[in-house]
Amino acid sequence: MFLRSTGSWIRFFFFICIGISYIVLRKTHRKKYEKQEDENLSNYSKNEEGLYPWEVDTDDSPEKIPTDAVRFVNNHRPKRGRW
């Protein structure tokens, strides 16, 4: 019928094992990630206004950019083959 030969049983068992291991790894990763997230935020404290340090200055308007600022265009990658 469905699983007559030996190879079919092995293949079926293999897929079941892969599925179970995927589910177990996913659960453990999720638990570990939630714990790390709480620990990462515990390193920082809020100021008097209730904001974290990275939330204090969120103004990215063009008026804040100085007139003598250098443009940042494609400078984040390493230069390969350019002499």
N, CA, C and O atoms as a GROMACS GRO file, in nm:
protein
  332
    1MET      N    1   0.081  -0.118   0.000
    1MET     CA    2   0.000   0.000   0.000
    1MET      C    3   0.086   0.126   0.000
    1MET      O    4   0.162   0.150  -0.094
    2PHE      N    5   0.073   0.207   0.109
    2PHE     CA    6   0.142   0.336   0.108
    2PHE      C    7   0.292   0.322   0.129
    2PHE      O    8   0.371   0.380   0.055
    3LEU      N    9   0.332   0.244   0.229
    3LEU     CA   10   0.474   0.232   0.263
    3LEU      C   11   0.517   0.086   0.255
    3LEU      O   12   0.535   0.022   0.358
    4ARG      N   13   0.533   0.033   0.136
    4ARG     CA   14   0.565  -0.109   0.121
    4ARG      C   15   0.714  -0.136   0.132
    4ARG      O   16   0.756  -0.228   0.202
    5SER      N   17   0.792  -0.059   0.063
    5SER     CA   18   0.935  -0.089   0.061
    5SER      C   19   1.006  -0.028   0.181
    5SER      O   20   0.953   0.060   0.249
    6THR      N   21   1.128  -0.076   0.206
    6THR     CA   22   1.207  -0.029   0.319
    6THR      C   23   1.245   0.118   0.302
    6THR      O   24   1.246   0.194   0.399
    7GLY      N   25   1.276   0.159   0.180
    7GLY     CA   26   1.313   0.298   0.155
    7GLY      C   27   1.203   0.395   0.188
    7GLY      O   28   1.229   0.506   0.234
    8SER      N   29   1.080   0.354   0.166
    8SER     CA   30   0.967   0.442   0.198
    8SER      C   31   0.955   0.462   0.348
    8SER      O   32   0.926   0.573   0.393
    9TRP      N   33   0.975   0.357   0.426
    9TRP     CA   34   0.969   0.370   0.572
    9TRP      C   35   1.078   0.463   0.622
    9TRP      O   36   1.055   0.545   0.711
   10ILE      N   37   1.196   0.448   0.566
   10ILE     CA   38   1.307   0.533   0.609
   10ILE      C   39   1.279   0.679   0.574
   10ILE      O   40   1.303   0.769   0.654
   11ARG      N   41   1.228   0.701   0.455
   11ARG     CA   42   1.197   0.837   0.412
   11ARG      C   43   1.088   0.897   0.501
   11ARG      O   44   1.098   1.012   0.542
   12PHE      N   45   0.985   0.820   0.530
   12PHE     CA   46   0.876   0.865   0.617
   12PHE      C   47   0.930   0.899   0.757
   12PHE      O   48   0.896   1.004   0.812
   13PHE      N   49   1.011   0.812   0.814
   13PHE     CA   50   1.070   0.835   0.945
   13PHE      C   51   1.159   0.959   0.944
   13PHE      O   52   1.158   1.036   1.039
   14PHE      N   53   1.236   0.977   0.838
   14PHE     CA   54   1.325   1.092   0.825
   14PHE      C   55   1.244   1.222   0.826
   14PHE      O   56   1.280   1.316   0.897
   15PHE      N   57   1.137   1.228   0.749
   15PHE     CA   58   1.056   1.350   0.744
   15PHE      C   59   0.988   1.379   0.878
   15PHE      O   60   0.975   1.495   0.917
   16ILE      N   61   0.946   1.276   0.948
   16ILE     CA   62   0.887   1.295   1.080
   16ILE      C   63   0.991   1.351   1.177
   16ILE      O   64   0.961   1.443   1.253
   17CYS      N   65   1.112   1.297   1.174
   17CYS     CA   66   1.220   1.346   1.262
   17CYS      C   67   1.256   1.490   1.231
   17CYS      O   68   1.275   1.570   1.323
   18ILE      N   69   1.264   1.524   1.104
   18ILE     CA   70   1.296   1.662   1.065
   18ILE      C   71   1.186   1.756   1.114
   18ILE      O   72   1.217   1.864   1.165
   19GLY      N   73   1.062   1.719   1.100
   19GLY     CA   74   0.951   1.803   1.146
   19GLY      C   75   0.953   1.824   1.295
   19GLY      O   76   0.932   1.936   1.342
   20ILE      N   77   0.976   1.718   1.371
   20ILE     CA   78   0.981   1.730   1.517
   20ILE      C   79   1.098   1.816   1.561
   20ILE      O   80   1.083   1.900   1.650
   21SER      N   81   1.214   1.798   1.499
   21SER     CA   82   1.330   1.879   1.537
   21SER      C   83   1.307   2.026   1.504
   21SER      O   84   1.352   2.114   1.578
   22TYR      N   85   1.240   2.054   1.393
   22TYR     CA   86   1.210   2.192   1.357
   22TYR      C   87   1.120   2.258   1.462
   22TYR      O   88   1.144   2.371   1.504
   23ILE      N   89   1.018   2.186   1.505
   23ILE     CA   90   0.925   2.240   1.605
   23ILE      C   91   0.997   2.264   1.738
   23ILE      O   92   0.976   2.367   1.801
   24VAL      N   93   1.081   2.170   1.780
   24VAL     CA   94   1.153   2.184   1.906
   24VAL      C   95   1.250   2.302   1.900
   24VAL      O   96   1.256   2.382   1.993
   25LEU      N   97   1.325   2.313   1.791
   25LEU     CA   98   1.420   2.424   1.778
   25LEU      C   99   1.348   2.558   1.773
   25LEU      O  100   1.396   2.656   1.829
   26ARG      N  101   1.235   2.563   1.708
   26ARG     CA  102   1.159   2.687   1.699
   26ARG      C  103   1.111   2.732   1.838
   26ARG      O  104   1.119   2.851   1.870
   27LYS      N  105   1.062   2.639   1.919
   27LYS     CA  106   1.016   2.673   2.054
   27LYS      C  107   1.131   2.721   2.142
   27LYS      O  108   1.117   2.821   2.212
   28THR      N  109   1.245   2.651   2.138
   28THR     CA  110   1.357   2.691   2.223
   28THR      C  111   1.412   2.826   2.179
   28THR      O  112   1.450   2.908   2.263
   29HIS      N  113   1.417   2.850   2.048
   29HIS     CA  114   1.467   2.979   1.999
   29HIS      C  115   1.373   3.092   2.042
   29HIS      O  116   1.419   3.199   2.081
   30ARG      N  117   1.244   3.067   2.037
   30ARG     CA  118   1.147   3.169   2.075
   30ARG      C  119   1.161   3.204   2.223
   30ARG      O  120   1.156   3.322   2.259
   31LYS      N  121   1.178   3.105   2.310
   31LYS     CA  122   1.196   3.130   2.453
   31LYS      C  123   1.324   3.208   2.479
   31LYS      O  124   1.326   3.302   2.559
   32LYS      N  125   1.432   3.167   2.411
   32LYS     CA  126   1.560   3.233   2.430
   32LYS      C  127   1.554   3.378   2.384
   32LYS      O  128   1.610   3.466   2.448
   33TYR      N  129   1.486   3.403   2.272
   33TYR     CA  130   1.475   3.537   2.217
   33TYR      C  131   1.396   3.628   2.311
   33TYR      O  132   1.435   3.744   2.331
   34GLU      N  133   1.287   3.579   2.368
   34GLU     CA  134   1.209   3.660   2.461
   34GLU      C  135   1.290   3.696   2.585
   34GLU      O  136   1.280   3.808   2.635
   35LYS      N  137   1.370   3.602   2.635
   35LYS     CA  138   1.452   3.629   2.753
   35LYS      C  139   1.559   3.733   2.721
   35LYS      O  140   1.584   3.822   2.802
   36GLN      N  141   1.622   3.721   2.604
   36GLN     CA  142   1.726   3.816   2.565
   36GLN      C  143   1.668   3.955   2.547
   36GLN      O  144   1.733   4.054   2.583
   37GLU      N  145   1.548   3.966   2.493
   37GLU     CA  146   1.487   4.095   2.470
   37GLU      C  147   1.464   4.168   2.603
   37GLU      O  148   1.490   4.288   2.613
   38ASP      N  149   1.417   4.096   2.703
   38ASP     CA  150   1.397   4.158   2.834
   38ASP      C  151   1.529   4.199   2.897
   38ASP      O  152   1.538   4.306   2.958
   39GLU      N  153   1.633   4.117   2.882
   39GLU     CA  154   1.763   4.150   2.939
   39GLU      C  155   1.826   4.270   2.869
   39GLU      O  156   1.890   4.353   2.933
   40ASN      N  157   1.808   4.281   2.737
   40ASN     CA  158   1.866   4.392   2.663
   40ASN      C  159   1.805   4.525   2.706
   40ASN      O  160   1.877   4.624   2.719
   41LEU      N  161   1.675   4.529   2.727
   41LEU     CA  162   1.612   4.654   2.769
   41LEU      C  163   1.640   4.687   2.914
   41LEU      O  164   1.629   4.804   2.953
   42SER      N  165   1.676   4.589   2.995
   42SER     CA  166   1.704   4.618   3.136
   42SER      C  167   1.836   4.692   3.153
   42SER      O  168   1.860   4.749   3.260
   43ASN      N  169   1.922   4.694   3.051
   43ASN     CA  170   2.048   4.768   3.059
   43ASN      C  171   2.026   4.918   3.049
   43ASN      O  172   2.112   4.996   3.092
   44TYR      N  173   1.914   4.961   2.994
   44TYR     CA  174   1.887   5.103   2.974
   44TYR      C  175   1.778   5.149   3.070
   44TYR      O  176   1.692   5.072   3.112
   45SER      N  177   1.785   5.275   3.102
   45SER     CA  178   1.682   5.332   3.188
   45SER      C  179   1.619   5.452   3.118
   45SER      O  180   1.682   5.516   3.033
   46LYS      N  181   1.496   5.480   3.154
   46LYS     CA  182   1.425   5.593   3.094
   46LYS      C  183   1.461   5.721   3.169
   46LYS      O  184   1.493   5.718   3.288
   47ASN      N  185   1.454   5.833   3.098
   47ASN     CA  186   1.482   5.962   3.162
   47ASN      C  187   1.355   6.016   3.227
   47ASN      O  188   1.257   5.944   3.242
   48GLU      N  189   1.356   6.144   3.265
   48GLU     CA  190   1.244   6.203   3.337
   48GLU      C  191   1.117   6.206   3.253
   48GLU      O  192   1.006   6.199   3.307
   49GLU      N  193   1.131   6.217   3.120
   49GLU     CA  194   1.014   6.223   3.033
   49GLU      C  195   0.962   6.084   2.996
   49GLU      O  196   0.862   6.073   2.924
   50GLY      N  197   1.028   5.979   3.043
   50GLY     CA  198   0.983   5.844   3.013
   50GLY      C  199   1.032   5.792   2.879
   50GLY      O  200   0.967   5.706   2.819
   51LEU      N  201   1.146   5.844   2.830
   51LEU     CA  202   1.199   5.803   2.701
   51LEU      C  203   1.333   5.733   2.718
   51LEU      O  204   1.412   5.768   2.806
   52TYR      N  205   1.358   5.634   2.635
   52TYR     CA  206   1.489   5.570   2.632
   52TYR      C  207   1.589   5.662   2.562
   52TYR      O  208   1.547   5.755   2.494
   53PRO      N  209   1.722   5.639   2.577
   53PRO     CA  210   1.820   5.729   2.516
   53PRO      C  211   1.807   5.744   2.364
   53PRO      O  212   1.833   5.851   2.311
   54TRP      N  213   1.767   5.638   2.295
   54TRP     CA  214   1.757   5.648   2.149
   54TRP      C  215   1.626   5.713   2.104
   54TRP      O  216   1.608   5.740   1.985
   55GLU      N  217   1.534   5.737   2.197
   55GLU     CA  218   1.407   5.801   2.162
   55GLU      C  219   1.408   5.951   2.188
   55GLU      O  220   1.312   6.019   2.155
   56VAL      N  221   1.514   6.003   2.246
   56VAL     CA  222   1.516   6.143   2.287
   56VAL      C  223   1.519   6.235   2.165
   56VAL      O  224   1.436   6.325   2.154
   57ASP      N  225   1.612   6.213   2.074
   57ASP     CA  226   1.627   6.300   1.958
   57ASP      C  227   1.587   6.224   1.832
   57ASP      O  228   1.669   6.153   1.773
   58THR      N  229   1.464   6.239   1.791
   58THR     CA  230   1.417   6.171   1.670
   58THR      C  231   1.391   6.268   1.556
   58THR      O  232   1.331   6.230   1.455
   59ASP      N  233   1.434   6.391   1.571
   59ASP     CA  234   1.413   6.491   1.466
   59ASP      C  235   1.518   6.472   1.358
   59ASP      O  236   1.636   6.498   1.380
   60ASP      N  237   1.476   6.427   1.240
   60ASP     CA  238   1.570   6.409   1.129
   60ASP      C  239   1.536   6.501   1.013
   60ASP      O  240   1.550   6.464   0.896
   61SER      N  241   1.491   6.620   1.046
   61SER     CA  242   1.453   6.715   0.942
   61SER      C  243   1.577   6.770   0.872
   61SER      O  244   1.686   6.768   0.930
   62PRO      N  245   1.563   6.820   0.750
   62PRO     CA  246   1.678   6.874   0.676
   62PRO      C  247   1.742   6.996   0.742
   62PRO      O  248   1.858   7.027   0.715
   63GLU      N  249   1.669   7.064   0.829
   63GLU     CA  250   1.726   7.182   0.895
   63GLU      C  251   1.838   7.144   0.991
   63GLU      O  252   1.923   7.228   1.022
   64LYS      N  253   1.840   7.021   1.040
   64LYS     CA  254   1.944   6.978   1.134
   64LYS      C  255   2.076   6.946   1.065
   64LYS      O  256   2.180   6.940   1.132
   65ILE      N  257   2.075   6.924   0.933
   65ILE     CA  258   2.198   6.888   0.862
   65ILE      C  259   2.281   7.014   0.841
   65ILE      O  260   2.232   7.112   0.786
   66PRO      N  261   2.408   7.012   0.884
   66PRO     CA  262   2.492   7.130   0.864
   66PRO      C  263   2.521   7.153   0.716
   66PRO      O  264   2.517   7.060   0.635
   67THR      N  265   2.551   7.277   0.682
   67THR     CA  266   2.574   7.311   0.540
   67THR      C  267   2.704   7.253   0.488
   67THR      O  268   2.716   7.230   0.368
   68ASP      N  269   2.803   7.228   0.575
   68ASP     CA  270   2.931   7.175   0.530
   68ASP      C  271   2.939   7.022   0.545
   68ASP      O  272   3.049   6.966   0.547
   69ALA      N  273   2.826   6.955   0.554
   69ALA     CA  274   2.824   6.810   0.572
   69ALA      C  275   2.861   6.740   0.441
   69ALA      O  276   2.824   6.785   0.332
   70VAL      N  277   2.934   6.629   0.452
   70VAL     CA  278   2.974   6.550   0.336
   70VAL      C  279   2.864   6.448   0.308
   70VAL      O  280   2.810   6.387   0.400
   71ARG      N  281   2.832   6.431   0.179
   71ARG     CA  282   2.727   6.336   0.143
   71ARG      C  283   2.775   6.193   0.165
   71ARG      O  284   2.891   6.161   0.139
   72PHE      N  285   2.686   6.110   0.213
   72PHE     CA  286   2.716   5.969   0.236
   72PHE      C  287   2.646   5.888   0.128
   72PHE      O  288   2.531   5.847   0.144
   73VAL      N  289   2.718   5.865   0.017
   73VAL     CA  290   2.660   5.791  -0.095
   73VAL      C  291   2.755   5.678  -0.129
   73VAL      O  292   2.868   5.702  -0.171
   74ASN      N  293   2.709   5.556  -0.112
   74ASN     CA  294   2.785   5.435  -0.147
   74ASN      C  295   2.922   5.430  -0.080
   74ASN      O  296   3.016   5.373  -0.137
   75ASN      N  297   2.934   5.486   0.037
   75ASN     CA  298   3.061   5.479   0.110
   75ASN      C  299   3.061   5.367   0.212
   75ASN      O  300   3.161   5.347   0.281
   76HIS      N  301   2.952   5.296   0.225
   76HIS     CA  302   2.942   5.193   0.327
   76HIS      C  303   3.002   5.061   0.282
   76HIS      O  304   3.023   4.973   0.366
   77ARG      N  305   3.028   5.044   0.154
   77ARG     CA  306   3.086   4.918   0.105
   77ARG      C  307   3.236   4.933   0.086
   77ARG      O  308   3.284   5.044   0.059
   78PRO      N  309   3.311   4.825   0.099
   78PRO     CA  310   3.455   4.835   0.075
   78PRO      C  311   3.484   4.858  -0.073
   78PRO      O  312   3.412   4.811  -0.161
   79LYS      N  313   3.590   4.931  -0.097
   79LYS     CA  314   3.628   4.958  -0.236
   79LYS      C  315   3.717   4.846  -0.285
   79LYS      O  316   3.827   4.826  -0.234
   80ARG      N  317   3.669   4.773  -0.383
   80ARG     CA  318   3.746   4.662  -0.439
   80ARG      C  319   3.784   4.693  -0.582
   80ARG      O  320   3.700   4.728  -0.665
   81GLY      N  321   3.911   4.681  -0.610
   81GLY     CA  322   3.957   4.700  -0.746
   81GLY      C  323   3.969   4.844  -0.789
   81GLY      O  324   3.992   4.871  -0.907
   82ARG      N  325   3.956   4.937  -0.699
   82ARG     CA  326   3.970   5.079  -0.733
   82ARG      C  327   4.105   5.128  -0.681
   82ARG      O  328   4.135   5.115  -0.562
   83TRP      N  329   4.184   5.183  -0.768
   83TRP     CA  330   4.317   5.230  -0.728
   83TRP      C  331   4.319   5.377  -0.715
   83TRP      O  332   4.423   5.434  -0.682
   0.00000   0.00000   0.00000
